Amino acid sequence: MKKIDEKILYEGNWLQLKETLYDNNGNEVKWETVDRKTSKITVVIVAKLIPSEKYILIKQYRIPINNYIIGFPAGVSDGKELESDIKKELKEETGYVGEIISISPPLKSNPGLTDETVRISKVIIDENLEENIKPRQELEPSEEIEVILIKKGEIREFIGSQIEIGTDIGVGVWYTFNLLNLF
């Protein structure tokens, strides 16, 4: 495929809707995409508390789906200070501070819709640190987030109970805790 033309159909504060024209061996193909105007990297944080061995999930109201969703703490980054942005998002959304163990390579979560890149980080949180004993969220006015601390063996049942009450489940949580158990 060869890109021929691109135009912006709509531009808001944070997003753009684009239409791109391609040539696919003489066939004209139009494709619409959504792009972030600023940060194009989403950071997703899979955090585990030590010594309790509990994981952090969040229940967050998301306007695009008009519902609550179970997911991981996440945010956006411009990539220049990735580790700092991960720690900042963890602190803002959960109140916890932790040590980054690893960060994934750049991943694509929805390439049929957007060119956004996702970086998944594994974080260990020492529950015995004073700043983690009574963590306080630092939410933005647009955020409504409940922090859920849960042991790995309880997550599947928890997800099922949330589905029963109509809560949506984020794809990352499903992949992380259910995919290998499907076979």
C-alpha positions as CSV (number, residue, x, y, z in Angstrom):
1,M,0.0,0.0,0.0
2,K,1.1,3.5,-0.8
3,K,-0.2,6.6,1.0
4,I,-1.5,9.1,-1.5
5,D,-3.2,11.8,0.6
6,E,-4.3,12.6,4.1
7,K,-6.7,15.2,5.5
8,I,-8.0,16.1,8.9
9,L,-11.8,15.7,9.1
10,Y,-12.1,16.9,12.7
11,E,-9.8,18.4,15.3
12,G,-10.6,18.7,19.0
13,N,-8.6,19.6,22.0
14,W,-7.0,16.1,22.3
15,L,-7.9,14.1,19.2
16,Q,-8.0,14.4,15.4
17,L,-10.1,12.4,13.0
18,K,-8.1,11.8,9.8
19,E,-9.0,10.4,6.4
20,T,-6.2,8.8,4.5
21,L,-6.2,7.8,0.9
22,Y,-4.1,4.8,-0.2
23,D,-3.2,3.1,-3.5
24,N,-3.4,-0.7,-3.1
25,N,-2.2,-2.1,-6.4
26,G,-4.4,0.3,-8.4
27,N,-7.3,0.2,-6.0
28,E,-8.1,3.4,-4.1
29,V,-8.6,2.7,-0.3
30,K,-9.9,5.3,2.1
31,W,-9.3,4.8,5.8
32,E,-10.4,6.9,8.8
33,T,-8.1,7.0,11.9
34,V,-8.2,8.7,15.3
35,D,-4.9,10.3,16.4
36,R,-3.9,12.0,19.7
37,K,-2.8,15.5,19.1
38,T,-0.2,15.5,21.9
39,S,1.2,12.4,23.6
40,K,1.0,9.3,21.4
41,I,2.3,6.8,24.1
42,T,-0.1,5.2,26.6
43,V,1.6,3.9,29.7
44,V,-0.1,0.9,31.4
45,I,1.0,-0.1,34.9
46,V,0.7,-3.6,36.2
47,A,1.5,-3.2,39.9
48,K,2.0,-5.8,42.6
49,L,2.1,-5.0,46.3
50,I,4.7,-6.7,48.4
51,P,4.5,-8.5,50.9
52,S,0.7,-9.0,50.5
53,E,1.0,-10.2,46.8
54,K,-2.0,-8.1,45.8
55,Y,-2.4,-6.5,42.4
56,I,-3.7,-3.0,41.8
57,L,-6.7,-2.8,39.5
58,I,-8.8,0.4,39.1
59,K,-12.5,0.9,38.5
60,Q,-12.9,4.1,36.5
61,Y,-15.7,5.9,34.8
62,R,-15.0,6.4,31.1
63,I,-17.1,8.9,29.2
64,P,-16.7,7.2,25.7
65,I,-18.3,4.0,27.0
66,N,-20.7,5.8,29.5
67,N,-19.8,3.2,32.0
68,Y,-17.3,2.0,34.6
69,I,-14.4,-0.3,33.5
70,I,-12.0,-2.4,35.4
71,G,-8.4,-1.8,34.2
72,F,-4.9,-1.0,35.2
73,P,-3.6,2.4,36.2
74,A,-2.6,4.2,32.9
75,G,-1.9,7.5,31.4
76,V,-0.1,9.2,28.5
77,S,3.5,10.1,27.9
78,D,5.5,11.9,25.3
79,G,8.2,9.3,25.7
80,K,10.9,11.7,26.8
81,E,10.7,10.8,30.5
82,L,8.9,7.5,30.3
83,E,9.8,6.2,33.7
84,S,9.0,9.5,35.4
85,D,5.6,9.5,33.6
86,I,4.8,5.9,34.7
87,K,5.6,6.8,38.4
88,K,3.5,10.0,38.1
89,E,0.5,8.2,36.7
90,L,0.8,5.5,39.4
91,K,0.9,8.1,42.2
92,E,-1.9,10.2,40.7
93,E,-4.4,7.3,40.1
94,T,-3.6,5.1,43.1
95,G,-1.6,7.1,45.6
96,Y,1.2,4.5,45.6
97,V,4.9,4.8,44.8
98,G,6.8,1.9,43.4
99,E,9.9,0.5,41.6
100,I,9.7,-0.1,37.9
101,I,10.8,-3.7,37.2
102,S,10.4,-3.7,33.4
103,I,8.8,-1.8,30.5
104,S,7.6,-3.5,27.4
105,P,8.7,-2.6,23.9
106,P,6.4,-0.3,22.0
107,L,3.1,-2.2,21.4
108,K,0.0,-1.4,19.2
109,S,-3.3,-2.0,20.9
110,N,-5.8,-1.0,18.2
111,P,-4.0,-0.5,14.9
112,G,-7.2,-0.5,12.9
113,L,-8.2,2.8,14.6
114,T,-5.1,4.6,15.8
115,D,-1.3,4.8,15.6
116,E,-1.0,5.1,19.4
117,T,1.7,3.1,21.1
118,V,1.3,1.3,24.4
119,R,4.1,0.6,26.9
120,I,3.3,-1.8,29.7
121,S,5.3,-1.5,32.9
122,K,5.7,-4.0,35.7
123,V,5.9,-2.2,39.1
124,I,6.6,-3.5,42.6
125,I,5.2,-1.5,45.5
126,D,6.7,-2.0,49.0
127,E,3.7,-1.7,51.3
128,N,6.0,-1.1,54.3
129,L,7.2,2.2,52.9
130,E,5.7,5.1,54.9
131,E,4.3,6.7,51.7
132,N,2.5,3.5,50.8
133,I,0.8,2.9,54.2
134,K,-2.0,5.4,53.6
135,P,-1.8,6.2,49.9
136,R,-3.7,9.3,48.7
137,Q,-4.8,9.6,45.1
138,E,-4.1,12.9,43.2
139,L,-6.9,12.7,40.7
140,E,-7.6,15.2,37.9
141,P,-11.0,16.8,38.0
142,S,-12.1,14.6,35.0
143,E,-11.1,11.4,36.8
144,E,-13.2,9.1,39.0
145,I,-11.1,6.2,40.1
146,E,-11.6,3.5,42.7
147,V,-8.5,1.5,43.6
148,I,-9.0,-2.2,44.0
149,L,-6.4,-4.4,45.7
150,I,-6.8,-8.0,45.0
151,K,-4.9,-11.3,45.1
152,K,-4.2,-13.1,41.8
153,G,-6.3,-16.1,42.7
154,E,-9.4,-13.9,43.3
155,I,-9.2,-11.8,40.1
156,R,-11.2,-14.2,37.8
157,E,-14.1,-14.4,40.2
158,F,-14.0,-10.6,40.8
159,I,-14.1,-10.0,37.0
160,G,-17.1,-12.3,36.7
161,S,-18.9,-10.4,39.5
162,Q,-18.2,-7.1,37.8
163,I,-19.5,-8.4,34.5
164,E,-22.7,-9.5,36.2
165,I,-23.4,-6.0,37.5
166,G,-22.7,-4.4,34.1
167,T,-19.2,-3.1,34.6
168,D,-17.0,-3.3,31.5
169,I,-13.6,-5.1,31.6
170,G,-10.4,-3.7,30.0
171,V,-8.7,-5.9,27.5
172,G,-5.4,-5.7,29.4
173,V,-6.9,-7.1,32.6
174,W,-8.5,-9.9,30.7
175,Y,-5.3,-10.8,28.8
176,T,-3.1,-10.6,31.9
177,F,-5.2,-12.7,34.2
178,N,-7.4,-14.9,32.0
179,L,-5.9,-15.7,28.6
180,L,-3.6,-18.5,29.7
181,N,-6.4,-20.1,31.7
182,L,-8.7,-20.4,28.6
183,F,-7.0,-23.6,27.4
